[in-house]
Amino acid sequence: MIINIFGSDTYRSRQYLNKNITRFKEKRDPQGYNVAILDYLDKNIISTIKSSPFLAEKRLIVINNILSSKDKRLILDIIDIIKNDQMLDGNIIIFYQDTVQSKIKEVKDLEKILKQQEYSEEFEILKGAKMLVWIKKEIKDRGGSIDESAASYLSQNCGGDMWFLVSVLGQLIAYVDGRNMTAEDMQLFLEEKIDDNIFNMVDAIISGNKKSALKLLNEQRRLGEDETKIFGLIIWQFKILLEMRSLFEITDNVSSDYLAKSLNIHPFVAKKNFYLVKRHSLNQLKIVHKKLLDIDLKIKTGHAGQSLLIDLFVLST
C-alpha cells in the first residue's frame, strides 16, 4: 500500500502525516518497532522497503522528500518496485514531500506515478472562503470563538503561512482567555501585510526560481537600496534561516516563538522566516550559504564588481 502526501501547505500535510503515523502505532505498533522514518539521503531505502515486518503483520515506512533526490539509480529502483508490485503485502509506504524537488527526469516520472496512486493527497495553500472555514474550525476545535471580521482580518494578513497562522492562533486564544476574539485582538498580534520583498527574494533564490529572484533583486535596486546593503541582508537572512532550521531539526513541536527566544532574535523576524524554515531543508540552506561566503570573499578581494557577483549568484543557484 502506498500513500502519497505533498503540497505547498506543509502545516496541514504534516498534520496528515502525523495522523497516519499515530493511527498506525495505536492500532498495530504501540512500541514503534515497525515504524521506519527515512530521509531521501538514507542509503537503506530500498532494503527497508523490501524488508519484512518484525513479529507483526504490517510495517509503516515513511520516506521524506524522495523527489528531492538526485540519485537516478535510487529513483529508478523505486519506480521499478512500484510498477512491478514488488513491495511486501505487509508494508505501508508513505512518500512525504515538503521541500523543493530535484530537476532530473527520473524524479518527474516518479512524481507522476505517485500522484496516480489511490491514496494520494495534495495540500494546497488555503485561500479565501476555504481559509476562513479552516480558521473558524481550528479556533472552535481549540475551544475558542471569533468574530467574522476578525477571522477575515486573520485570513488576509497571515500571508498564506499556516505555520505562522497557527502560532498566532495559540497566542490569541491564550490572550482572550475564553471570550470572543475581535478584530482589535488581531491587530495586537498580527501586523497588516507588509512588503515581503526580501523574504520572497530569499525564497526564490533557495528554490532556484531565477526569474523571480532577479525581478525582486532589481526591484530593491529600483527603490534605491545600496548593493552592499542588499547583499548584507541576503547573508543575514540565510544566517538566520540556518540557525532556525538547525534548531528546528532537533526540537519537537517547535514554534516561531520558541525559535525567537532560543536564538535571541525578534519574534517578528522568527515568524516571517518560519515559513521558509519549513519549506527548505538544512542541506539546501547550507549549500546556498556556502556560495554566499565564497562571493563575499571575492567581493572583499576585488575579484569582480559586487553587483555582477550578486547577479551571478542568483543565476547560478
Order of alpha helices (4+ residues) and beta strands (2+ residues): beta-alpha-beta-alpha-beta-alpha-beta-alpha-beta-alpha-alpha-alpha-alpha-alpha-alpha-alpha-alpha-alpha-alpha-alpha
